[in-house]
Amino acid sequence: MTRILDRYVLREILRNVAGVTPVLLIILVGTQFARVLGRAAAERLPRDVMFELMGLKTIEYLTVLVPLAVFISIVLALGRLYRDSEMTVMAACGVGPKRLYRPVLLLAGITAAILAWLAFDVRPVVAYRSHVVKIEAQRDLRANLITANRFRSTPDGSLVFYARSADEDGSLRGVFIQRRRGDSIELAVATRGVQRPTADGSGRELILYEGRRFVGVPGTTDLRIVDFEEHGIPVVLPRADVSPDDPEMVLTTDLIATRVPENLAELHWRLASPVSLLVLALLAVPIARSGGRDSRYDRLGYAILVYLIYSNLLGVAYSLVAKEAVAPWVGFWWVHVPLAGVAMALMAWQSGWRPLRLWRRTA
């Protein structure tokens, strides 16, 4: 009978997880989409890069979303059992509220193990990949140096470009280029031109056709004028800096070995994902308990309030660790342990343990 009951409770919880998780994911991605879209528009990132960044961000959000989804699903599933008086029937058969912790903790333990893998191994890789995609997109954007009717320059200012117009195939018309080499300045004008990446991918190469070059030193009479049919000008762009300086991109093994406060805060933040899931699972069982006439959604407000308090306290703990306001060994445990203690106390209370009543009897 116990196995049948475990499977039944697990099936109810998983059914709610399957419904709650997509809804939360849509809400979370929807709220972040406008932010990513605005940032991409400001930085003029391509559309395909924007969608890739959204996909990578969605993977990062799973470490925050899954604990909430499981927590709400447990409250909804057990709330339905109380509403339909199934818990009353179980109690008549000798099955108390404590019996619910077995399937709940089984699901929470398996999910916490998956979350630990996502937080410790996948999350830093995804964060690093997001950084690389963004930096490379910006680099490629800078590589498209010439746009019609607009002066552009390289980041170091050594090259200035201008084109009167551009054809549909990318060919440029009426090209003007100024290049500085030490004390000398080179000017080039051409009827048309094209830009293409170099073979090694280190930059771009501008190929000018049917033009004239002027090379000289300002303030002197030394001036050379050269007509050309074809002239190539290499443009070396600075390499994208993809060093993992952000703690989110640092591997977990490196976080463990470091003593940098920001890295220690990130380490505790990753650990908080599976730990918070276990704590929330313990809290969900007593929160879901209600009278038979109550709706299954009556306890949902309490569950959301508990989660908001918990998540805000974790945010405060992150700031305290990063600012060295608390010892690294304390970390986020001053948040996890008291809430776990509250969950255990509620479990004992609902199981009939009354310490005050026992104290009066012994007195």
C-alpha positions as CSV (number, residue, x, y, z in Angstrom):
1,M,0.0,0.0,0.0
2,T,2.8,2.4,0.8
3,R,4.3,2.1,-2.6
4,I,1.0,2.6,-4.2
5,L,0.5,5.8,-2.1
6,D,4.0,7.0,-3.0
7,R,3.4,6.5,-6.7
8,Y,0.0,8.3,-6.4
9,V,1.4,11.3,-4.7
10,L,4.4,11.5,-7.1
11,R,2.1,11.3,-10.0
12,E,0.0,14.2,-8.7
13,I,3.1,16.3,-8.1
14,L,4.6,15.6,-11.5
15,R,1.3,16.4,-13.2
16,N,1.4,19.8,-11.6
17,V,5.1,20.3,-12.4
18,A,4.4,19.6,-16.1
19,G,1.8,22.4,-16.0
20,V,3.4,24.9,-13.8
21,T,7.0,24.8,-15.2
22,P,6.0,25.9,-18.8
23,V,3.8,28.7,-17.4
24,L,6.6,30.1,-15.2
25,L,9.1,29.7,-18.1
26,I,6.9,31.7,-20.4
27,I,6.4,34.4,-17.8
28,L,10.1,34.6,-17.0
29,V,11.3,34.5,-20.6
30,G,8.6,37.0,-21.6
31,T,9.7,39.5,-19.0
32,Q,13.4,39.1,-19.9
33,F,12.7,39.2,-23.7
34,A,12.0,42.9,-23.7
35,R,15.2,43.6,-21.8
36,V,17.3,41.5,-24.1
37,L,15.5,43.0,-27.1
38,G,16.2,46.5,-26.0
39,R,19.8,45.7,-25.2
40,A,20.3,44.1,-28.6
41,A,18.8,47.0,-30.3
42,A,21.0,49.5,-28.5
43,E,24.1,47.4,-29.3
44,R,22.7,46.6,-32.8
45,L,23.1,42.9,-32.4
46,P,21.8,40.6,-35.2
47,R,18.5,38.8,-34.8
48,D,20.0,35.4,-34.8
49,V,22.4,36.4,-32.0
50,M,19.5,37.8,-30.0
51,F,17.6,34.5,-30.1
52,E,20.7,32.5,-29.3
53,L,21.3,34.7,-26.2
54,M,17.6,34.2,-25.2
55,G,18.1,30.4,-25.5
56,L,21.2,30.5,-23.4
57,K,19.6,32.7,-20.8
58,T,16.6,30.3,-20.6
59,I,19.0,27.5,-19.5
60,E,20.5,29.8,-16.8
61,Y,17.0,30.6,-15.6
62,L,16.2,26.9,-14.9
63,T,18.3,27.0,-11.7
64,V,16.0,29.6,-10.4
65,L,12.7,28.5,-12.0
66,V,12.8,24.8,-11.1
67,P,12.8,25.2,-7.3
68,L,9.8,27.5,-7.5
69,A,8.0,25.2,-9.9
70,V,8.5,22.1,-7.7
71,F,7.5,24.1,-4.6
72,I,4.2,25.4,-6.1
73,S,3.5,22.0,-7.6
74,I,3.8,20.2,-4.3
75,V,1.5,22.8,-2.6
76,L,-1.1,22.4,-5.4
77,A,-1.0,18.6,-5.5
78,L,-1.3,18.2,-1.8
79,G,-3.9,20.9,-1.6
80,R,-6.1,19.0,-4.0
81,L,-5.8,15.9,-1.7
82,Y,-7.0,17.9,1.3
83,R,-9.8,19.5,-0.7
84,D,-11.1,16.2,-2.0
85,S,-10.9,14.7,1.5
86,E,-8.4,12.1,0.3
87,M,-6.1,13.0,3.2
88,T,-9.0,12.3,5.6
89,V,-9.4,8.9,4.1
90,M,-5.6,8.3,4.3
91,A,-5.7,9.3,8.0
92,A,-8.5,6.9,8.6
93,C,-6.3,4.2,7.2
94,G,-3.5,5.1,9.5
95,V,-1.5,7.3,7.1
96,G,-0.6,10.6,8.6
97,P,0.9,13.8,7.1
98,K,4.4,12.5,7.9
99,R,3.9,9.8,5.3
100,L,3.8,12.5,2.6
101,Y,7.4,13.4,3.1
102,R,8.7,10.2,1.6
103,P,7.5,10.8,-2.1
104,V,8.0,14.5,-1.7
105,L,11.7,14.2,-0.6
106,L,12.3,11.5,-3.2
107,L,11.3,13.8,-6.0
108,A,13.1,16.8,-4.4
109,G,16.3,14.8,-3.9
110,I,16.4,13.6,-7.6
111,T,15.5,17.1,-8.8
112,A,18.1,18.7,-6.5
113,A,20.8,16.4,-7.9
114,I,19.9,17.6,-11.5
115,L,19.9,21.2,-10.3
116,A,23.3,20.8,-8.7
117,W,24.7,19.6,-12.1
118,L,23.0,22.5,-13.9
119,A,24.3,25.1,-11.3
120,F,27.8,23.7,-10.9
121,D,28.7,22.5,-14.4
122,V,26.2,23.9,-17.0
123,R,25.6,27.4,-15.7
124,P,29.2,28.7,-15.9
125,V,29.6,27.2,-19.4
126,V,26.4,28.8,-20.6
127,A,27.3,32.2,-19.0
128,Y,30.7,32.0,-20.7
129,R,29.1,31.1,-24.1
130,S,26.7,34.0,-23.8
131,H,29.6,36.4,-23.2
132,V,31.5,35.0,-26.2
133,V,28.4,35.3,-28.5
134,K,27.8,38.9,-27.4
135,I,31.5,39.9,-27.8
136,E,31.9,38.2,-31.1
137,A,28.7,39.8,-32.4
138,Q,29.9,43.2,-31.4
139,R,33.3,42.4,-33.0
140,D,31.6,41.3,-36.3
141,L,29.5,44.5,-36.2
142,R,32.7,46.6,-35.9
143,A,34.1,44.6,-38.8
144,N,31.5,45.9,-41.1
145,L,33.3,49.2,-41.2
146,I,31.7,51.1,-44.0
147,T,28.1,52.0,-44.2
148,A,26.6,54.4,-46.8
149,N,26.6,58.1,-46.0
150,R,28.3,57.7,-42.7
151,F,31.8,58.2,-41.5
152,R,33.2,55.2,-39.5
153,S,36.5,54.6,-37.9
154,T,38.4,51.8,-36.2
155,P,38.5,51.7,-32.4
156,D,42.1,53.2,-32.3
157,G,41.2,55.9,-34.8
158,S,43.9,55.1,-37.2
159,L,41.4,54.5,-40.1
160,V,38.5,56.6,-41.2
161,F,36.0,55.4,-43.9
162,Y,33.2,56.8,-45.9
163,A,31.1,55.6,-48.8
164,R,28.6,57.6,-50.8
165,S,26.3,54.7,-51.5
166,A,26.1,50.9,-51.3
167,D,24.6,48.3,-53.7
168,E,22.4,45.4,-52.7
169,D,25.3,43.0,-53.1
170,G,27.4,45.0,-50.6
171,S,29.5,46.8,-53.1
172,L,30.4,50.4,-52.2
173,R,30.3,53.5,-54.4
174,G,32.3,56.7,-53.9
175,V,34.7,55.4,-51.3
176,F,37.0,57.6,-49.2
177,I,39.6,56.3,-46.8
178,Q,42.1,58.1,-44.5
179,R,44.8,56.0,-42.9
180,R,47.5,57.3,-40.4
181,R,50.9,55.6,-40.3
182,G,53.2,57.3,-37.8
183,D,53.7,60.9,-39.0
184,S,52.4,60.2,-42.5
185,I,48.8,60.2,-43.7
186,E,47.4,58.3,-46.6
187,L,44.2,59.3,-48.4
188,A,42.5,57.1,-50.9
189,V,39.5,57.7,-53.1
190,A,38.0,55.1,-55.3
191,T,35.0,54.7,-57.6
192,R,34.0,51.5,-55.9
193,G,35.1,49.0,-53.3
194,V,34.2,45.8,-51.4
195,Q,35.0,44.6,-47.8
196,R,35.7,41.0,-46.9
197,P,37.2,39.1,-44.0
198,T,40.9,38.1,-44.0
199,A,41.9,34.5,-44.4
200,D,43.0,34.2,-40.8
201,G,39.8,36.0,-39.5
202,S,41.8,38.6,-37.6
203,G,40.1,41.5,-39.3
204,R,38.8,42.8,-42.6
205,E,40.3,43.8,-45.9
206,L,39.1,46.7,-48.0
207,I,39.5,46.2,-51.8
208,L,39.3,49.5,-53.7
209,Y,39.0,49.7,-57.5
210,E,39.7,52.6,-59.9
211,G,41.0,55.2,-57.5
212,R,43.9,57.4,-56.4
213,R,46.1,57.5,-53.3
214,F,47.7,60.5,-51.7
215,V,50.6,59.8,-49.2
216,G,52.4,62.6,-47.4
217,V,53.5,64.1,-44.1
218,P,51.5,67.1,-42.9
219,G,53.6,70.3,-42.9
220,T,56.0,69.1,-45.6
221,T,56.0,69.2,-49.4
222,D,56.7,65.5,-49.7
223,L,53.5,64.2,-51.4
224,R,53.1,61.1,-53.5
225,I,50.1,60.6,-55.8
226,V,49.5,57.1,-57.1
227,D,46.6,56.0,-59.4
228,F,45.5,52.3,-59.1
229,E,43.2,49.9,-60.6
230,E,43.0,47.7,-57.5
231,H,44.3,48.4,-54.0
232,G,43.9,46.4,-50.8
233,I,43.9,47.9,-47.3
234,P,44.0,45.4,-44.4
235,V,42.2,46.4,-41.2
236,V,43.3,44.5,-38.0
237,L,40.6,44.6,-35.4
238,P,41.3,44.1,-31.7
239,R,40.6,40.5,-30.6
240,A,37.5,40.0,-28.5
241,D,38.2,39.8,-24.8
242,V,36.5,36.7,-23.6
243,S,38.4,36.2,-20.4
244,P,36.1,34.9,-17.7
245,D,36.4,37.9,-15.3
246,D,32.7,37.7,-14.3
247,P,32.2,35.2,-11.4
248,E,29.2,33.7,-13.3
249,M,31.6,32.4,-15.9
250,V,34.2,31.0,-13.5
251,L,34.2,27.2,-13.2
252,T,33.1,25.8,-9.9
253,T,36.4,24.2,-9.2
254,D,38.1,27.6,-9.6
255,L,35.5,29.2,-7.3
256,I,36.3,26.6,-4.6
257,A,40.0,27.4,-4.9
258,T,39.7,31.1,-4.7
259,R,39.4,33.5,-1.8
260,V,37.9,36.4,-3.7
261,P,34.7,37.5,-2.0
262,E,32.7,37.9,-5.2
263,N,33.7,34.4,-6.3
264,L,32.7,32.9,-2.9
265,A,29.3,34.6,-3.1
266,E,28.8,33.1,-6.6
267,L,29.8,29.6,-5.2
268,H,27.2,29.9,-2.4
269,W,24.7,31.1,-5.0
270,R,25.1,28.0,-7.1
271,L,24.9,25.8,-4.0
272,A,21.7,27.6,-3.0
273,S,19.8,26.2,-6.0
274,P,19.6,22.6,-4.9
275,V,19.6,23.4,-1.2
276,S,16.7,25.8,-1.6
277,L,14.7,23.1,-3.4
278,L,15.1,20.7,-0.5
279,V,14.1,23.4,2.0
280,L,11.1,24.5,0.0
281,A,10.0,20.9,-0.4
282,L,10.0,20.5,3.4
283,L,8.0,23.7,3.7
284,A,5.5,22.8,1.0
285,V,4.0,19.9,3.0
286,P,2.8,21.9,6.0
287,I,1.9,24.9,3.9
288,A,-0.4,22.7,1.7
289,R,-2.4,21.5,4.7
290,S,-5.9,22.9,4.7
291,G,-9.5,22.2,5.5
292,G,-11.7,20.1,3.3
293,R,-13.8,23.1,2.2
294,D,-10.8,25.2,1.2
295,S,-9.8,25.6,-2.4
296,R,-6.5,24.0,-3.6
297,Y,-5.4,27.6,-4.5
298,D,-6.0,29.0,-1.0
299,R,-2.5,28.1,0.2
300,L,-0.8,29.3,-3.0
301,G,-0.6,32.9,-1.7
302,Y,1.2,31.7,1.4
303,A,3.6,29.6,-0.8
304,I,4.4,32.6,-3.0
305,L,5.0,34.8,0.1
306,V,7.3,32.3,1.6
307,Y,9.2,32.0,-1.7
308,L,9.6,35.8,-2.1
309,I,10.9,36.1,1.5
310,Y,13.3,33.2,0.9
311,S,14.6,34.5,-2.4
312,N,15.0,38.0,-1.1
313,L,17.0,36.8,1.9
314,L,19.2,34.8,-0.5
315,G,19.8,38.0,-2.5
316,V,20.8,39.8,0.8
317,A,23.1,36.9,1.7
318,Y,24.8,37.2,-1.7
319,S,25.5,40.9,-1.1
320,L,26.8,40.3,2.4
321,V,29.2,37.5,1.3
322,A,30.4,39.6,-1.7
323,K,31.1,42.6,0.6
324,E,32.8,40.4,3.2
325,A,30.1,41.3,5.8
326,V,29.7,37.7,6.8
327,A,32.3,35.0,7.0
328,P,32.6,32.7,3.9
329,W,31.9,29.6,6.0
330,V,28.6,31.2,7.1
331,G,27.6,31.9,3.5
332,F,23.9,31.5,2.9
333,W,23.4,29.0,5.7
334,W,22.0,31.6,8.0
335,V,19.0,31.7,5.6
336,H,18.8,27.9,4.8
337,V,19.1,26.5,8.3
338,P,16.4,28.6,10.1
339,L,13.9,28.0,7.3
340,A,14.6,24.3,7.4
341,G,14.1,24.4,11.2
342,V,10.8,26.1,10.7
343,A,9.8,23.3,8.3
344,M,10.8,20.6,10.8
345,A,8.9,22.4,13.6
346,L,5.8,22.6,11.5
347,M,6.1,18.9,10.5
348,A,6.4,18.0,14.2
349,W,3.4,20.2,15.1
350,Q,1.2,18.7,12.5
351,S,2.2,15.2,13.6
352,G,0.9,16.0,17.1
353,W,4.0,16.9,18.9
354,R,3.2,19.6,21.5
355,P,6.2,20.4,23.7
356,L,4.3,22.8,25.9
357,R,1.7,20.2,26.7
358,L,4.4,17.7,27.5
359,W,6.1,20.2,29.8
360,R,2.9,20.8,31.7
361,R,2.4,17.1,32.2
362,T,5.8,16.5,33.5
363,A,5.5,19.6,35.7
